[in-house]
Amino acid sequence: MTHRRAPGPYLEHRTRLRVRFQDVDAIQVVWHGHYVGWFEAGREGLGEAYGLGYRELIAAGLLAPAVQLSCDYLQSARYGDEVVIVTRLHASPRATVELSYEVRREADDALLARGRTVQAFTDPQGNLLLNQPDLLRRFWEQWGDQVREG
């Protein structure tokens, strides 16, 4: 397995989804590519919950393209399952955002998949930012007292 969980403090958010018929493949399990979309749903949910969503990034003149993605598939999700995407935003002084994900079946809390993404920051022209943007620094100042230790 290639996934490694980031150490240190994090903020957490849970997003619930039901596996739809269109999510399953010919062998009646969730197609592997949908997990990346579920990570995105978790990332959006966390961003909306804490005020660090795409609207806030765009308003600050920032883009945050993904530069790394990993996913370990452990068990299959199936049509009708209720799943919970546990998304953790890891605190860091770097000019990146690192998130880890767990996809769990709600009925039995089985760990179905886990993953990680890293996003860098650029300006609207695509120039890479080497220092942590003010928006992210202020974000951690605001929410730092609510982080959990990992």
C-alpha positions as CSV (number, residue, x, y, z in Angstrom):
1,M,0.0,0.0,0.0
2,T,1.3,3.4,-0.9
3,H,-0.8,5.6,1.3
4,R,0.7,7.2,4.3
5,R,-1.3,9.2,6.8
6,A,0.2,12.6,7.5
7,P,1.3,13.1,11.1
8,G,0.3,16.0,13.3
9,P,-2.7,18.1,13.9
10,Y,-5.7,18.2,11.6
11,L,-9.2,19.5,11.1
12,E,-11.8,16.8,10.3
13,H,-15.1,16.8,8.4
14,R,-17.5,13.9,7.5
15,T,-19.5,13.7,4.3
16,R,-22.2,11.1,3.8
17,L,-23.1,9.7,0.4
18,R,-25.3,6.9,-0.9
19,V,-23.8,4.6,-3.6
20,R,-26.0,5.2,-6.7
21,F,-26.6,2.6,-9.4
22,Q,-24.6,4.7,-11.8
23,D,-21.6,4.4,-9.5
24,V,-21.2,0.6,-9.9
25,D,-19.4,-1.2,-12.7
26,A,-20.1,-4.5,-14.5
27,I,-19.1,-6.6,-11.5
28,Q,-21.6,-4.6,-9.3
29,V,-19.0,-2.8,-7.1
30,V,-18.2,0.9,-7.1
31,W,-15.9,1.7,-10.0
32,H,-12.5,2.7,-8.7
33,G,-12.5,6.1,-10.3
34,H,-15.4,7.3,-8.3
35,Y,-13.4,7.3,-5.1
36,V,-11.4,10.3,-6.4
37,G,-14.7,12.1,-6.9
38,W,-15.7,11.1,-3.3
39,F,-12.4,12.6,-2.1
40,E,-13.4,15.8,-3.9
41,A,-16.8,15.8,-2.3
42,G,-15.1,15.4,1.1
43,R,-12.7,18.2,0.3
44,E,-15.6,20.5,-0.7
45,G,-17.6,19.7,2.4
46,L,-14.6,20.5,4.6
47,G,-14.0,23.7,2.7
48,E,-17.6,24.8,3.1
49,A,-17.7,23.9,6.8
50,Y,-14.5,25.8,7.7
51,G,-14.6,28.7,5.1
52,L,-11.8,27.5,3.0
53,G,-13.7,26.4,-0.1
54,Y,-13.0,27.1,-3.8
55,R,-15.0,30.4,-3.6
56,E,-12.7,31.7,-0.9
57,L,-9.6,30.6,-2.9
58,I,-10.8,32.3,-6.1
59,A,-11.8,35.5,-4.2
60,A,-8.2,35.6,-2.8
61,G,-6.7,35.2,-6.3
62,L,-5.6,31.7,-5.7
63,L,-5.8,28.3,-7.5
64,A,-5.0,25.0,-5.8
65,P,-4.2,22.3,-8.4
66,A,-3.7,18.8,-7.1
67,V,-0.1,17.7,-7.4
68,Q,-0.3,14.3,-5.7
69,L,-3.0,11.7,-5.3
70,S,-3.0,8.2,-3.8
71,C,-5.7,5.8,-3.0
72,D,-5.6,2.4,-1.4
73,Y,-8.7,0.2,-2.1
74,L,-9.4,-2.2,0.8
75,Q,-12.9,-3.4,0.4
76,S,-15.7,-2.9,-2.1
77,A,-18.6,-0.5,-1.8
78,R,-21.8,-1.7,-3.5
79,Y,-25.0,-0.2,-4.8
80,G,-27.1,1.2,-1.9
81,D,-24.4,1.4,0.6
82,E,-24.3,4.5,2.7
83,V,-20.7,5.7,2.9
84,V,-18.9,8.3,5.0
85,I,-15.9,10.2,3.6
86,V,-13.8,11.3,6.6
87,T,-11.6,14.2,5.3
88,R,-8.7,15.5,7.3
89,L,-6.9,18.8,6.5
90,H,-3.5,18.6,8.0
91,A,-1.9,21.7,9.5
92,S,1.4,22.7,7.9
93,P,3.5,25.8,7.5
94,R,4.2,24.9,3.9
95,A,2.7,26.4,0.8
96,T,0.6,23.3,0.1
97,V,-2.6,21.7,1.4
98,E,-2.4,18.1,2.4
99,L,-5.6,16.1,3.0
100,S,-6.2,12.5,3.9
101,Y,-9.4,10.5,3.4
102,E,-11.1,7.5,4.7
103,V,-14.1,6.0,3.0
104,R,-16.2,4.0,5.4
105,R,-19.4,2.0,5.1
106,E,-21.7,3.6,7.6
107,A,-23.6,0.3,8.5
108,D,-20.5,-1.4,10.0
109,D,-17.8,1.3,9.9
110,A,-15.7,-0.9,7.6
111,L,-12.8,0.9,6.1
112,L,-13.3,0.7,2.3
113,A,-10.5,3.0,1.0
114,R,-8.1,5.5,2.2
115,G,-6.2,8.2,0.3
116,R,-4.3,11.4,0.3
117,T,-4.1,14.5,-1.9
118,V,-1.6,17.4,-1.9
119,Q,-2.5,20.6,-3.6
120,A,-0.1,23.4,-4.3
121,F,-1.0,27.1,-4.7
122,T,-0.7,29.2,-7.8
123,D,-1.8,32.6,-8.9
124,P,-4.5,32.8,-11.6
125,Q,-1.7,32.7,-14.3
126,G,-0.5,29.4,-13.0
127,N,2.7,30.7,-11.3
128,L,3.6,28.5,-8.4
129,L,3.6,30.2,-4.9
130,L,6.6,29.2,-2.8
131,N,5.3,30.8,0.4
132,Q,2.2,30.0,2.3
133,P,-0.6,32.3,1.1
134,D,-2.0,34.8,3.6
135,L,-5.4,33.2,3.3
136,L,-4.1,29.9,4.6
137,R,-2.0,31.5,7.3
138,R,-5.1,33.4,8.5
139,F,-7.2,30.2,8.2
140,W,-4.9,28.3,10.6
141,E,-4.8,31.3,13.0
142,Q,-8.7,31.2,13.1
143,W,-9.1,27.4,13.4
144,G,-5.9,26.4,15.1
145,D,-7.5,25.9,18.5
146,Q,-9.9,23.3,17.0
147,V,-7.3,21.0,15.5
148,R,-7.1,17.4,16.6
149,E,-3.8,15.7,17.3
150,G,-3.0,12.9,14.9
